[in-house]
């Protein structure tokens, strides 16, 4: 007998980085399932606009995921306005790309602070609420770069590897504790959002829409899935890559131009996003041109 999906209607979800892109699409998808949604974002004006557009069951709250007090206030506000927290989607993240040797230390620290420490903080604060109730589900947004490691995005890949390892480790701890809290990590390919703008293409892979990822998150919540690949076919590719000898697997990746998705990004297209991401603030002036990776001889 097929497993029946869990009913989500009436539950409360909090989404970090919910004003735009995947976060916004996820809020909309959860609202369609009858959930109440708190949209947290460092850009409060954008969060408010999104909440107003999505309807009465959505509220906007300020959130800096790198600050414990801010994150705690976000979850407190969500519970005060919508009820006990059932779901946390750790979606907030930035991606600044370029050759590793050209990356400045502040850029690396900012990515680690948001992409890793933000997830760690969110999980700690949400679990403090969920464990006493013995229910809840946390969804962490990773990336396929968190499985493969993408040239041109070394530190970003490292942060997304960390999200996968963190989620798996905490799942084990919760099991040892006898706590019935569900954890998922979602690994999309390139998504057509501001973060994914100007990236290269891989043969046989099509860029995703934010709604594709949102639908996968809903499915993860309904069926308590752990490792969520978007698209699902990417899981087969990963399994094949693990089974093949490394030289052959790497050769196939190069043939598909998978190693050029981040390394071949158009810096002129990404310039505005890169600056905003470096400061995590909207509406800033155009960023300076960043160094591009160039192919080595013979490639």
SULHU-V688902 format. One record per run of one state. SS is the DSSP state (~ for helix, > for strand, _ for the rest). FROM is the first residue (numbers start at 1). LEN is the number of residues. If there is no record, write none. Layout:
# SULHU-V688902
ss: (SS & SS)
from: (FROM & FROM)
len: (LEN & LEN)
This chain:
# SULHU-V688902
ss: (_ & > & _ & ~ & _ & > & _ & ~ & _ & > & _ & ~ & _ & > & _ & ~ & _ & ~ & _ & > & _ & ~ & _ & ~ & _ & > & _ & > & _ & > & _ & ~ & _ & > & _ & ~ & _ & ~ & _ & ~ & _ & ~ & _)
from: (1 & 12 & 17 & 21 & 33 & 36 & 42 & 44 & 55 & 58 & 63 & 68 & 83 & 87 & 91 & 100 & 103 & 105 & 134 & 137 & 142 & 145 & 149 & 154 & 178 & 182 & 189 & 191 & 192 & 208 & 209 & 210 & 224 & 227 & 231 & 233 & 244 & 246 & 256 & 258 & 261 & 267 & 280)
len: (11 & 5 & 4 & 12 & 3 & 6 & 2 & 11 & 3 & 5 & 5 & 15 & 4 & 4 & 9 & 3 & 2 & 29 & 3 & 5 & 3 & 4 & 5 & 24 & 4 & 7 & 2 & 1 & 16 & 1 & 1 & 14 & 3 & 4 & 2 & 11 & 2 & 10 & 2 & 3 & 6 & 13 & 20)
